[in-house]
Amino acid sequence: PAGWDHWFGLVGNSKYYDYNVSNNGVAEHHASDYAADYFTDLIKNNSVQFLKETMKESPTSPFLLVAATPAPHGPFTPAPQYSHVYDGKTAPRTPNWNHHSDDKHWLVRTTTVMTDREANNSDRVFEHRWETLLSVDDLVGEIMATLEEGNVLDNTYVIFASDHGFQLGQFCIPGDKREPYEHDIRIPLMFRGPRIPKNVTLHQIAL
């Protein structure tokens, strides 16, 4: 797309295996081999390669890298080494977990209390979402290490964010993201870089 020197983007919605990407406008298919195709790791590897090449070829030039992973979106497919790390973990039992409410909007009012099977399935989604995020941890760690190795970390702004929250049993909904409540609208938004004070949390609304 206009404005980008390099583009590596998923074609279609979130997938971890068996997908197509646009690699600078050229269609590229990836299958189901973990080492070659797991999409979160592919983003990580391409990001690290871009940083190393850019810092070597243009050591004094500014750069922008945007790394956006499918994790933890569905189908919630963790990397094989992480596929059982959180076995048995359950979604947070917040006060509104599996709580039917008649004073909310129509979609929430029409839900019914989850069955044991629905609650168990919701907990499995929670497990797998956390497990997919371990690969995101790897991605962030390698990007930060690469910036540090290139002696540019202290002169680089790093922004970490997400697109939305998620509900897993809140107001009896096993899994969704479209409700105007705290569990859906709260997202991480973190900044690191020159002249940004350390260990400061701001509570103002940010859009």
C-alpha positions in Angstrom: 0.0 0.0 0.0 1.0 3.6 -0.5 3.3 4.9 2.3 4.9 1.5 3.1 8.3 0.4 1.9 7.5 -3.2 2.9 4.2 -5.0 3.4 3.5 -8.5 4.7 -0.2 -8.8 5.5 -2.7 -11.6 6.1 -5.3 -12.0 3.4 -8.6 -12.5 5.2 -9.4 -13.0 8.9 -7.3 -14.4 11.7 -5.5 -17.7 11.1 -2.4 -19.4 12.4 -1.9 -22.0 9.8 -3.1 -22.6 6.2 -3.4 -19.0 5.1 -2.4 -16.6 2.3 -0.4 -13.4 2.8 0.4 -10.4 0.5 4.1 -10.1 0.5 4.7 -6.7 -1.1 1.7 -7.4 -3.3 2.7 -11.0 -4.2 0.4 -13.8 -3.0 2.2 -16.3 -0.8 0.6 -19.4 0.6 1.6 -20.9 4.0 0.6 -24.4 5.0 0.6 -26.1 8.4 4.3 -26.7 9.3 5.0 -25.0 12.7 8.6 -24.0 11.9 7.7 -22.4 8.5 4.1 -21.3 8.8 2.9 -20.4 12.4 1.8 -16.9 11.7 2.8 -15.2 15.0 6.3 -16.6 14.7 6.4 -15.6 11.0 5.6 -12.0 12.0 8.3 -12.2 14.7 10.9 -13.5 12.3 10.1 -10.9 9.5 10.1 -8.1 12.1 13.5 -9.0 13.5 14.9 -9.4 9.9 13.5 -6.0 8.9 15.0 -4.3 12.0 18.5 -5.9 11.5 18.6 -5.0 7.8 17.3 -1.5 8.4 19.8 -0.8 11.2 22.6 -2.1 9.1 21.8 -0.4 5.8 20.5 2.9 7.2 21.9 3.2 10.8 21.0 6.9 11.2 17.6 6.9 9.5 14.3 6.7 11.4 12.1 3.7 10.8 8.6 2.5 11.6 7.7 -1.2 12.2 4.1 -2.3 12.8 3.7 -5.9 14.0 0.1 -7.0 14.4 -0.6 -10.6 15.3 -3.8 -12.6 15.0 -3.3 -13.8 18.6 -5.3 -14.1 20.7 -8.1 -14.1 18.2 -9.9 -17.3 17.2 -9.3 -20.0 16.2 -7.1 -19.7 19.3 -4.3 -22.0 18.0 -1.3 -22.0 20.3 2.2 -23.0 19.2 2.9 -26.7 20.0 5.3 -26.0 22.8 2.6 -23.9 24.5 -0.4 -26.0 23.8 -0.9 -27.3 27.4 0.8 -24.6 29.5 -2.5 -23.4 31.0 -4.4 -26.6 31.1 -7.1 -26.4 33.8 -7.1 -22.6 34.0 -10.5 -21.0 34.1 -11.8 -17.6 32.9 -12.0 -15.0 35.6 -15.1 -15.4 37.8 -15.9 -11.8 37.9 -19.1 -10.7 39.8 -21.0 -10.7 36.5 -19.7 -14.1 35.4 -22.7 -16.2 34.3 -25.0 -13.6 35.8 -28.2 -12.9 34.0 -29.3 -9.3 34.0 -32.6 -7.7 33.0 -31.4 -4.1 33.1 -29.0 -4.2 30.2 -29.6 -3.9 26.5 -31.6 -6.5 24.5 -28.7 -8.8 23.6 -27.7 -9.3 27.2 -31.3 -9.5 28.3 -31.9 -12.4 25.9 -29.1 -14.6 27.1 -29.6 -17.4 29.5 -27.4 -18.8 32.2 -24.6 -20.9 30.7 -24.8 -24.7 31.0 -21.8 -26.5 32.5 -20.8 -27.5 29.0 -20.9 -23.9 27.8 -18.9 -22.8 30.8 -16.3 -25.5 30.2 -16.0 -24.5 26.5 -15.6 -20.9 27.5 -12.8 -21.9 29.9 -11.0 -23.8 27.2 -11.1 -20.7 25.0 -9.6 -18.8 27.9 -6.8 -21.4 28.2 -6.0 -21.3 24.5 -6.1 -17.5 24.3 -3.5 -17.3 27.0 -1.4 -19.9 25.3 -1.4 -18.1 22.0 -0.2 -15.0 23.8 3.0 -16.8 24.9 4.1 -16.5 21.3 3.3 -12.8 21.4 5.6 -12.6 24.4 8.3 -14.2 22.4 7.7 -11.7 19.6 7.9 -8.7 21.9 11.0 -10.1 23.6 12.9 -10.6 20.4 12.0 -7.2 19.0 13.2 -5.5 22.2 16.4 -7.6 22.2 17.1 -6.7 18.6 16.6 -3.0 19.3 19.0 -3.3 22.2 21.6 -5.2 20.3 21.4 -2.5 17.6 22.0 0.2 20.3 18.8 2.0 19.3 16.4 0.8 22.1 16.9 4.0 24.1 16.2 6.1 21.1 13.1 4.2 19.9 9.4 4.7 20.9 7.7 1.4 21.4 3.9 1.3 21.6 2.0 -1.8 22.7 -1.8 -2.0 22.3 -4.7 -4.2 21.4 -7.9 -3.7 19.4 -10.6 -4.8 22.0 -11.2 -6.7 25.1 -13.1 -10.0 25.4 -15.8 -11.5 27.6 -15.7 -15.1 28.7 -18.9 -15.8 30.6 -19.7 -12.3 31.7 -23.4 -11.7 31.6 -23.8 -15.3 30.5 -22.1 -14.8 27.2 -19.5 -17.6 26.6 -17.4 -15.5 24.3 -17.8 -12.2 22.5 -16.3 -8.7 22.1 -19.1 -6.4 21.1 -20.6 -5.2 24.4 -20.2 -1.7 25.8 -18.9 -3.0 29.1 -15.5 -2.9 30.8 -14.4 -6.4 29.8 -14.8 -5.5 26.1 -13.6 -1.9 26.0 -10.5 -2.1 28.2 -7.3 -2.7 26.3 -3.6 -2.4 27.1 -1.9 0.8 25.9 1.7 1.1 26.9 4.5 3.5 25.7 8.2 3.2 26.1 10.8 5.7 24.8 12.8 8.8 25.1 11.5 11.3 27.7 8.6 9.0 28.7 8.7 8.6 32.5 9.1 5.1 33.9 6.4 3.3 35.9 3.7 5.9 35.4 0.1 4.9 35.0 -2.5 7.4 33.6 -6.2 6.9 34.2 -7.6 9.4 31.7 -9.8 8.0 28.9 -7.9 7.4 25.7 -9.5 6.8 22.3 
